[in-house]
Amino acid sequence: MLYVIFSEDVANSLELRKQTRAAHLARIQLLVDQGRILVAGPCPAIDSEDPGEAGFTGSVVIAEFASLIEAQAWADSDPYMLAGVYAKVVVKPYKKVLP
């Protein structure tokens, strides 16, 4: 089943994000390689694809997992979570309807 993982950053997270980005992306790439990612990406802090020093306010991942417990465990062990980039992570089942 698909699960949406919505993560909210701590204030002023940009430097922590930069330091941990390679490990975070490598982990997501594993899901891509397994064909389990629907979408993944950050939420810019301003209305721009490249927010520069404004940074980001969080991230969204929609991916396939065997269960909510597995999805939550995956989210809890994200390098951004472990490094303190994320203040809060919400994991919910997701049903794709369109397109």
C-alpha positions in Angstrom: 0.0 0.0 0.0 1.0 3.6 -0.5 1.8 5.9 2.5 2.3 9.6 2.6 5.1 10.8 4.8 4.9 14.5 5.6 7.8 15.9 7.5 8.0 19.4 9.0 11.4 21.0 9.5 12.7 22.7 12.6 13.3 26.5 12.2 16.4 27.4 10.3 17.1 23.8 9.1 18.9 24.7 5.9 22.5 24.0 7.1 21.5 20.7 8.7 19.7 19.8 5.5 22.8 20.5 3.5 25.0 18.4 5.8 22.7 15.4 5.7 21.3 15.7 2.1 23.5 13.0 0.5 22.5 10.4 3.0 18.8 11.4 2.8 18.8 11.2 -1.0 20.7 7.9 -1.1 18.1 6.3 1.1 15.2 7.6 -1.1 17.1 6.4 -4.2 16.9 2.8 -2.8 13.1 3.1 -2.9 13.3 4.6 -6.4 15.4 1.6 -7.5 12.9 -0.8 -6.1 10.0 1.0 -7.9 8.3 2.0 -4.6 8.3 5.8 -4.9 5.3 7.7 -6.3 6.8 11.2 -5.5 9.3 12.7 -3.2 10.6 16.3 -2.6 11.0 19.2 -0.3 8.5 22.1 0.4 10.2 25.4 -0.3 9.8 28.1 2.4 8.9 30.7 -0.2 7.0 30.5 -3.5 10.0 29.5 -5.6 11.5 26.3 -6.9 14.8 27.5 -5.7 14.2 29.2 -2.3 17.9 29.9 -1.7 18.7 30.9 1.8 15.0 30.8 2.7 15.3 27.1 2.8 12.5 24.6 3.2 9.7 23.9 5.7 9.5 20.2 5.2 9.3 17.3 2.8 6.7 14.9 1.3 7.3 11.3 0.3 4.7 9.0 -1.1 5.9 5.5 -1.3 4.9 1.9 -1.1 5.5 -0.1 2.1 4.1 -3.4 3.4 2.4 -1.7 6.4 1.9 1.5 8.3 4.4 0.2 10.9 7.0 -0.3 8.2 6.4 3.1 6.7 6.7 4.7 10.2 9.9 2.9 11.0 11.3 4.0 7.6 10.4 7.6 8.3 11.7 7.5 11.9 15.2 6.3 10.6 15.5 9.0 7.9 18.9 10.7 8.1 17.1 14.1 8.3 15.1 12.9 11.3 18.2 11.5 13.0 20.1 14.8 12.4 17.4 17.0 13.8 16.2 18.5 10.5 12.7 17.3 11.1 10.6 18.5 14.1 7.6 16.3 13.3 6.8 13.5 10.9 3.3 12.3 10.1 2.7 9.0 8.3 -0.7 8.1 6.8 -2.1 5.5 4.4 -2.6 7.0 1.0 -4.9 5.9 -1.9 -4.0 7.2 -5.3 -7.1 8.0 -7.3 -5.9 10.4 -10.1 -4.4 10.4 -12.6 
